[in-house]
Amino acid sequence: MPEVEGSRFTPPGWHEHRFETQERIMALQFGQVEKRLERIELLMGALEKRLWVTVYGVVAVILTQAVQGILDYVPKGG
């Protein structure tokens, strides 16, 4: 009895071609996911910088108010 490859409705070598196509599609999908992750990392870096600027701004305001409070208690010469 001859060896049968797949279905009688599919041409020989079709399964190998299908496997190669799936590999190419997966490679494209992983490439797109990698690009999206790089974009997310860039956005996170920018967000982190903004957060630190905000934190430093809040600390500067608190320190300024503390120094003004101390200067109010210092006797003024004159």
C-alpha positions as CSV (number, residue, x, y, z in Angstrom):
1,M,0.0,0.0,0.0
2,P,1.5,3.4,-0.9
3,E,2.2,5.9,1.8
4,V,-0.4,8.7,1.9
5,E,0.5,12.2,2.9
6,G,-2.4,14.2,4.3
7,S,-5.7,14.4,2.6
8,R,-6.4,13.6,-1.0
9,F,-7.7,17.2,-1.4
10,T,-4.4,18.8,-0.4
11,P,-1.4,18.8,-2.7
12,P,1.9,17.2,-1.6
13,G,4.1,19.5,0.5
14,W,1.1,21.6,1.5
15,H,1.7,21.0,5.3
16,E,5.3,22.2,5.1
17,H,4.2,25.3,3.2
18,R,1.5,26.0,5.8
19,F,4.1,25.5,8.6
20,E,6.5,28.0,7.0
21,T,3.7,30.5,6.6
22,Q,2.7,30.2,10.2
23,E,6.3,30.8,11.2
24,R,6.5,33.9,9.1
25,I,3.2,35.2,10.6
26,M,4.4,34.5,14.1
27,A,7.7,36.3,13.4
28,L,5.8,39.4,12.2
29,Q,3.5,39.3,15.3
30,F,6.5,39.1,17.6
31,G,8.1,41.9,15.8
32,Q,5.1,44.1,16.3
33,V,4.8,43.2,20.0
34,E,8.5,44.1,20.4
35,K,7.9,47.5,18.8
36,R,4.9,48.1,21.0
37,L,6.9,47.2,24.1
38,E,9.7,49.6,23.1
39,R,7.2,52.4,22.6
40,I,5.7,51.6,26.0
41,E,9.1,51.7,27.6
42,L,9.8,55.1,26.0
43,L,6.5,56.4,27.3
44,M,7.2,55.1,30.8
45,G,10.6,56.8,30.8
46,A,9.0,60.1,29.9
47,L,6.3,59.6,32.5
48,E,9.0,58.8,35.1
49,K,10.8,62.1,34.3
50,R,7.6,64.0,34.7
51,L,6.9,62.4,38.0
52,W,10.4,63.3,39.3
53,V,10.0,66.9,38.2
54,T,6.7,67.0,40.1
55,V,8.2,65.5,43.2
56,Y,11.1,68.0,43.1
57,G,8.7,70.8,42.6
58,V,6.6,69.8,45.6
59,V,9.7,69.4,47.8
60,A,10.9,72.9,46.6
61,V,7.6,74.4,47.6
62,I,7.6,72.7,51.0
63,L,11.2,73.8,51.7
64,T,10.4,77.4,50.6
65,Q,7.5,77.6,53.0
66,A,9.7,76.1,55.8
67,V,12.4,78.7,55.2
68,Q,9.8,81.5,55.1
69,G,8.4,80.3,58.3
70,I,11.9,80.3,59.9
71,L,12.6,83.8,58.6
72,D,9.4,85.1,60.1
73,Y,10.7,84.2,63.6
74,V,14.2,85.7,63.0
75,P,14.3,89.2,64.4
76,K,14.7,91.8,61.8
77,G,17.6,94.1,62.2
78,G,17.4,97.7,61.5
